[in-house]
Amino acid sequence: MQDTLHIHSRLIMSGVMMHPGFDRRWILAAIPEAAITVVRLQASEEALAERLSRREIGSGAEEQLQRTLRRARRMAGENREGLLCIPTDGKGPAELADTILRAAGWQDGGKPDA
């Protein structure tokens, strides 16, 4: 068996990044030469409520919905400079993936649209 060195040139991290500036700093501390593209997925309040209704049950569902809506409103009011903001309403995973890869410039080798 031959040893092969695998070098990866791209990494996708997923999570709720409430403070993109802070998150960029810790990522750059771990990967100093990283070119970071932050993608913020956006949904209408109606879509958020519908999605939560499919996964949240019990007495905490309404509280979770209110937290989610507050967070979404706060994020919608923040500076979006340097973020790729992608609307998600009515889109499935494959369509969203294609949209994100195109916006980030990964499908054509270009630079992000932001």
SVG drawing of the C-alpha trace seen along z (x, -y; Angstrom):
<svg xmlns="http://www.w3.org/2000/svg" viewBox="-46 -47 50 49">
<polyline fill="none" stroke="black" stroke-width="0.4" points="0.0,0.0 1.4,-3.4 1.2,-6.3 -0.4,-9.3 -0.3,-12.9 -3.8,-14.4 -3.9,-18.2 -7.3,-19.8 -7.8,-23.3 -11.3,-23.9 -13.2,-23.5 -16.9,-24.0 -17.7,-24.8 -21.3,-24.9 -22.7,-26.7 -24.6,-29.7 -22.1,-32.6 -23.6,-35.4 -20.4,-37.4 -18.6,-36.8 -15.7,-39.1 -14.9,-37.1 -15.4,-33.8 -13.0,-34.9 -10.3,-35.7 -10.4,-32.2 -10.5,-30.5 -7.5,-32.5 -5.7,-31.6 -6.2,-27.9 -5.7,-28.2 -3.5,-31.4 -3.7,-31.4 -7.4,-30.7 -9.5,-32.7 -12.8,-32.8 -16.2,-33.2 -19.0,-33.5 -22.4,-32.5 -25.5,-33.5 -28.6,-31.5 -31.7,-33.6 -35.4,-32.5 -38.6,-34.4 -40.3,-34.2 -43.0,-32.1 -40.4,-29.6 -38.6,-29.5 -41.8,-28.8 -42.7,-26.0 -39.3,-24.4 -39.3,-24.6 -42.8,-23.1 -41.4,-20.0 -38.6,-19.4 -39.7,-21.1 -42.4,-19.5 -43.6,-19.8 -43.8,-22.7 -40.6,-24.4 -41.6,-24.8 -43.1,-28.3 -40.1,-29.5 -37.7,-28.1 -39.7,-29.8 -39.5,-33.2 -35.7,-32.8 -35.2,-31.9 -37.3,-34.9 -35.4,-37.3 -32.1,-36.0 -33.2,-36.2 -34.4,-39.7 -31.1,-40.7 -29.0,-39.2 -31.2,-40.8 -30.5,-44.2 -26.7,-43.7 -24.1,-44.9 -23.8,-42.4 -20.5,-43.6 -18.3,-40.6 -21.2,-38.1 -22.8,-36.1 -26.5,-36.3 -28.5,-33.5 -32.3,-33.4 -33.5,-29.8 -37.3,-30.0 -38.7,-27.4 -35.3,-25.9 -34.2,-22.4 -30.7,-21.3 -29.3,-20.6 -30.5,-24.0 -29.0,-25.8 -25.7,-24.0 -25.5,-25.0 -26.4,-28.6 -23.8,-28.7 -21.0,-27.2 -21.7,-29.6 -21.8,-32.6 -18.6,-31.6 -16.9,-31.1 -16.1,-27.5 -17.8,-26.1 -16.0,-28.3 -12.7,-28.9 -13.5,-32.5 -13.8,-34.8 -16.9,-35.2 -19.6,-37.5 -19.5,-39.5"/>
</svg>
